[in-house]
Each structure stands twice: as C-alpha cells, then as structure tokens.
Amino acid sequence: MSYFYTAAVFDPFYKIATEALLVLQQLVKVIRPLNIQVNFDFTPYVQPIYTSTLQKLRSPEVDQEVKERAIACMGQIIANMGDVLQQELNTCLPLFMERLRNEVTRLSSVKALTMIAASPLRVNLSPIMGEVVPVLGSFLRKNQRALKLNSLTLLDTLVTHYNQFIDPVLLRNAVSEVPPLLSESDLHVAQLSLVLLTSVARQQPQALVGVHEQILPEVMTLVRSPLLQGTALNCTLNLFQALVHANLPGLGYRHLLALLMHPILNQQQGQLLHKQAYHSLAKCIAALTLQVPNEAVGVAREFLHEIQNRRSDAHLVFYLLTIGEIGRHFNLNSIDSLAQIILNCFSASSEDVKGAASHALGAIAVGNLKQYLPFILAEIEAQPKRQYLLLHSLKEVISSLSTSKQGLEQLLPSVPSIWTELFKHCECSEEGSRNVVAECLGKLVLVNPEELLPQLQMALRSESHLMRTAVVSAIKFTISDQPQPIDQLLRQCIGQFLFALQDPEPAVRRVALVAFNSAVHNKPSLVRELLPELLPQLYSETKVKKDLIREVEMGPFKHTVDDGLDIRKAAFECMYTLLEQGLDRVDIMQFLEHVQAGLKDHYDIKMLTYLMTARLAVLCPSAVLQKLDQFVDPLRATCTLKVKANSVKQEYEKQDELKRSALRAVAALLNIPKADKNQHLAEFLSLIRSSSELQPLFESVQKDSSVLTSSNADSLSMDQS
C-alpha cells in the first residue's frame, strides 16, 4: 500500500502528486501516532516514505502546490519518526533552511518546523538553531500576517523546548522585533507576541535585558486598551508573572507595581482611562502579587489607606478594584474594618465608585467566604437602600466560585443560606434588584440543579406576579450554548416555564419570551418539540393589544403610552432568532403573515421586521415570492411617508434610518428570482428611481449590500483555504 502512494508521488500530473503527498502525511500519523501507544512495527515503511518525500522536496522543477505539500509531509515525517531518522537529519534540516529563505516556500517551512519543534520526540534541531532564530526574527518585520503568526508560534515552541540550544544574543535580537506587534490593532498577533515574551522570561530571561525598555511601554499601552479582554488579558497577566518571577534588574515587584500604577496616578485632564483599563490594571497587580505572596496584605493596606484619604474618583475606582482582585486570591481578614470601609464607598456620589466597591466586596468574599459571605447576606437584609449593590457583590461571589471544581466545593455549603436570602427579595419594589436576584437564582440552580430546579418550579405557582417574573427570568440564566449537567433536567421541565406565555400579567409574558429567545438561540434542542404549542402563543404576542394602550395627560397635551410594545419587541426578536436557527418546525406561511403585520407596527418593530424580510428573501425565496404584494405595500408606505414640517431633527433622522432599512429589504426582495416580474414591486421600483430623495438612498444601499456580499464571499474563501 505504501509503495502505491510513494509511486504516485512521482506522477507527472501535479494534482495526483499533491494528493499522494497528503495521503503519505496522513499515513505517517496513522502508523506512528504520537498521542497513543501502539504495537505496530512501522520501521519497514520509514525509509521508502522518507526517500520519496525527500526526492520531491529536493526537486527544483515542481509545481508550487507540490512544493508546499512536500514540505508539510517531510515536517510530519520528522515530527513522528525523527528518532529513527537521526542519520538523515543532516540532510533534510538544511533543506528546510533553504526553503525557509525562499519567499515562496517560507510560510510552509515555518509550519513544518513548528510541527517538528512541538514533537514529543524532541528531534535534534541544534544544527540549524543558529540560523533559524535570526530568520524568524526577520519574518516578524514582514507585512504578511500569516507569516508573523506562524513565526511567533515557532519561536515560542523553540524557546519552550530547545532553549538550551539558543544563543541568548540571537534570541534578544529576535525579541527586539516584537514591540511593534504589541498593538490593539491586531490582538491575535499581540496575544502570540505576549506568549513568546512570557516563554522567554521563563526560559531565557537574560535575553530580555536591554530589550525590556522597548517592550514594557508597548505592553502598558495594550493594558490601557478597552479591547484587552479574555485570552489576550490572561496572556498579559502571565507575562507580568513571568517577569516578576525572573527578578531581572529594574523588573522587581515594586518596580512593576509602580509601572502599573503610573497610568492612574498621572492621568492628564481630558485623557481619562477607559473603564476596562482599571479592571485590567487591577488584575495585572493581583497577578504580580500572586508571585510575591508576602506583599499581598501590605499592598492591600496601602491601597485601603489611600481610599480613606478620599482621593479622586478615578483613584478610588482603581484602589477598590485592585483590593478586590488581591482579595480574590488572598485572605485579607487581618486588615481591620476592610469590608466596612469598602461598604462605606457605596455612599459615594459617583456610580463608577459604587460599582467598583460592589465588585471589590464580592471579590474579597471569594477569597474568604467564611467571613465575608455572612457579612454580605446580613447587609442585604439590613440595608434596603444598598440592596442593589450588595446583590451585585453576591452575584460576583456566585459567578466566580461556580466556574471551577474547587470553587464549587467552597460554595455548595453556603447555597441554602444564599437561596433563602434571594427568595426573600424576589418581590422587592426595585426592578433592578429583582433582575439581579433572578440572575443569581439562575446561576445557583446550575450549582445544584437536582435540588434547586424543583424549587423554582414550585415558585411558578405563586400568586405574586413579581415572584413568577423572577422565577421565569432565572431560567434564562440556566441556558448556555455549552453542554451542561442541567440540560437533561431542563429538557423535561422547560415547557412549564415557557408556558408562562399564557400568564395574565404582561411582565411575566415578556420575560417568558426572553427565556424562549435564549433557549432558541443557545440550545434549540430544548424547545424544538415544544414549538407546535409555543408558536401560537408567540404569534399572539406580536399583535397590538388595545387593553395595553393608555392615554397619559402631560399638562395640556395627551400622550399615548403602549405598555405592550416591549412584549411585541421581545416576540419579534424571538421570531428573528427562530429564523437564524432554522425553520424546519415552522409553518412558513403563518410566520410570514406575522412578519408582514410587523411591517406596519412601531419604529423599533419595523426595523426588526425589515431585517427579517431581507433574511427571509434568502432563506425561503419561493414562499416570500407568493406573498410579495403584502411585503411591498408596507415598505412603500414607509418610503413615501413625509415627516411633518415642524418635526424635531431626531424625527427626520429616525425616518431616514427607517427608509434606509426598508430599502435594504427591497434590495433583498429584488434578488429573489422572478421577483422583478411582480407588478407591485416593479411599480415601487419605478417610483424609487424617479424620486430625487429615494434614488440616491437606494443606490447607496445596493452598493453597501454588494460590498457586504463580496466580503462574505472573500471571508468564506479564506476560511476554506
């Protein structure tokens, strides 16, 4: 079999040679897998596979695709069989260097060398190490994103696995090319750059000496960016930890602490930091402190002293968040009155300070649940005016501890007391507090679904509409797009919560629609079988209900208030989500009727139904074509509507945006085959083209949609490549 494929490698037709090399590459992974132990004797096949691939790799007169595939195949052979090909390394490794220096094959060579360097066989790469590091450093200057990304990955892999063979001077020169890559304009490149710097700081810290003066200002610019979140932020935290652990001159704990505090202490008027920057800086300081634990309490005390000195709001936010992040990892109960001083900040005039204090109180409770959780629960009971902020502190505790096994073990004994306290406040007068209670209940149910989900089901029968609203809202927070232990239980009982769509109270129906939307979006399998029963209720909520419309007198004027608008918006949003998740269980003609009714509704609903019309034109064009007249008439009414002469500027802007959205829907309808034969649409199109107002708008919309279509096609081809 292997003979057949090695022969096919030399086929004169390049497509066959390319596919043969691809098959050989897969064959190598099968006969010598690196992740599992097998008893199969692969050695008889090594030489023929290696020899045929080497011959193709050496050949100068082969197609570009064959060259790239030969490089990839040889990379796989050395990665999986390098231990039995040690005598051949002096032949093939210089070939990789040749291909690395060639502009056409350099990217493929970087990827192949990454495979080899990452191999658990630890193939001897010392013969080329002195050449490969400078070449990779030069690639970081190239204006080719894929080459930068792969070069950073290869450098990181070499530093991690082969640091003993790398000359620190050569590595320092390569690392000196990294600072320009630490930019928010390309966070993926920045993230891999941070990973490389972290590996260098751990494996060869001396390579950073001298270069760190160029690196740290760029890292600090990145830390101040509002875009630094998630994985990129975690990579930054790892870098700071590696730097403080390396203990290089000028990069000790106090030096780095001063560096991280500098943006806060030296803010210029008019150059305020973004909110996210405060969180990032606080997390960076906590990450540093994790490496030097004996500094934790001392730094927290210093910052608490600064809070008591009542400096500017920006300083207060920073100190509160940082104490919280340190307290998340360390027990700070040796600091007198810590919780009370943080609690006093709840009285600040600044909403940012209040929010930071709430976050900090929750975070220190994560680090010492035994002491601070009872304090938070007691304060929720005793301080009605501070209830909203205290509930946010409680939410921080639940959210932080429910993400890890260790955290869950800490949280579980406290669940009954938290649950009891939350249930007391399901009916509190403040809507914001009720929303946080619902979120906390949902997150707690995930911690112990077998016991807590039945309690939510029982609470559904409550006579209080506020209790029912909180319970149905809570269910939304139990549904995520990832598989969870609760899924099987939810599948059995979610219908009970979603049938709250029949509740006499509008507020309960609205949250039931939001929960339905969440289920359709995140886990459609939960509700697929219930759709025949739920859809009639969903459609019912898309209709204007006169009993929810009231007149309010405002001085000499009478103003109409539609209390059903939010429910209708929630219903149409749910319909839009159904579109995105597939219409296999939906009667499309009935669905279209309700979309068409929405085209004549309020501004917000019109905007939604215009989007739905454009999507429907793509998903079920033949059904839309049958009802095209009913789509065209309301779209025409919107586009020809004149704003009253005495209207305010916002009214003109609103109407202009409506017309644009309506014309986007028209452009989508025109893409349906045979739609141009429809008399209503043809007349409307003629009206648009004869209008000095609508024609330029329509041209602009068509241009935008064609650009979007081509960019989607480009991204699809990039994904496939």
HELIX and SHEET records of a PDB file:
HELIX    1   1 SER A    2  ALA A    8  1                                   7    
HELIX    2   2 TYR A   14  ILE A   31  1                                  18    
HELIX    3   3 THR A   43  ARG A   58  1                                  16    
HELIX    4   4 GLN A   64  MET A   81  1                                  18    
HELIX    5   5 GLY A   82  VAL A   84  5                                   3    
HELIX    6   6 GLN A   86  GLU A   88  5                                   3    
HELIX    7   7 LEU A   89  ARG A  101  1                                  13    
HELIX    8   8 ARG A  106  ALA A  118  1                                  13    
HELIX    9   9 SER A  126  PHE A  139  1                                  14    
HELIX   10  10 ARG A  145  TYR A  162  1                                  18    
HELIX   11  11 ASN A  163  PHE A  165  5                                   3    
HELIX   12  12 PRO A  168  VAL A  175  1                                   8    
HELIX   13  13 PRO A  179  LEU A  181  5                                   3    
HELIX   14  14 GLU A  184  ASP A  186  5                                   3    
HELIX   15  15 LEU A  187  GLN A  203  1                                  17    
HELIX   16  16 PRO A  205  LEU A  208  5                                   4    
HELIX   17  17 HIS A  212  VAL A  223  1                                  12    
HELIX   18  18 GLY A  230  ALA A  246  1                                  17    
HELIX   19  19 TYR A  253  LEU A  265  1                                  13    
HELIX   20  20 LYS A  275  GLN A  291  1                                  17    
HELIX   21  21 PRO A  293  GLU A  295  5                                   3    
HELIX   22  22 ALA A  296  GLN A  308  1                                  13    
HELIX   23  23 ASP A  313  HIS A  329  1                                  17    
HELIX   24  24 LEU A  338  ASN A  344  1                                   7    
HELIX   25  25 CYS A  345  SER A  347  5                                   3    
HELIX   26  26 GLU A  351  GLY A  367  1                                  17    
HELIX   27  27 LEU A  369  ALA A  382  1                                  14    
HELIX   28  28 PRO A  384  ARG A  386  5                                   3    
HELIX   29  29 GLN A  387  LEU A  401  1                                  15    
HELIX   30  30 LYS A  405  LEU A  411  1                                   7    
HELIX   31  31 LEU A  412  SER A  414  5                                   3    
HELIX   32  32 VAL A  415  LYS A  424  1                                  10    
HELIX   33  33 GLU A  431  VAL A  447  1                                  17    
HELIX   34  34 PRO A  449  ALA A  459  1                                  11    
HELIX   35  35 HIS A  465  LYS A  476  1                                  12    
HELIX   36  36 ASP A  487  LEU A  498  1                                  12    
HELIX   37  37 PHE A  499  GLN A  502  5                                   4    
HELIX   38  38 PRO A  506  ASN A  522  1                                  17    
HELIX   39  39 PRO A  524  LEU A  526  5                                   3    
HELIX   40  40 ARG A  528  LEU A  530  5                                   3    
HELIX   41  41 LEU A  531  SER A  540  1                                  10    
HELIX   42  42 LYS A  546  LEU A  548  5                                   3    
HELIX   43  43 LEU A  565  GLN A  581  1                                  17    
HELIX   44  44 ILE A  588  GLY A  598  1                                  11    
HELIX   45  45 TYR A  603  LEU A  619  1                                  17    
HELIX   46  46 PRO A  621  GLN A  626  1                                   6    
HELIX   47  47 LEU A  628  THR A  640  1                                  13    
HELIX   48  48 LYS A  649  LEU A  670  1                                  22    
HELIX   49  49 ALA A  675  LYS A  677  5                                   3    
HELIX   50  50 GLN A  679  SER A  690  1                                  12    
HELIX   51  51 LEU A  694  GLN A  720  1                                  27    
SHEET    1   A 2 ILE A 549  MET A 554  0                                        
SHEET    2   A 2 PHE A 557  ASP A 562 -1                                        
END                                                                             
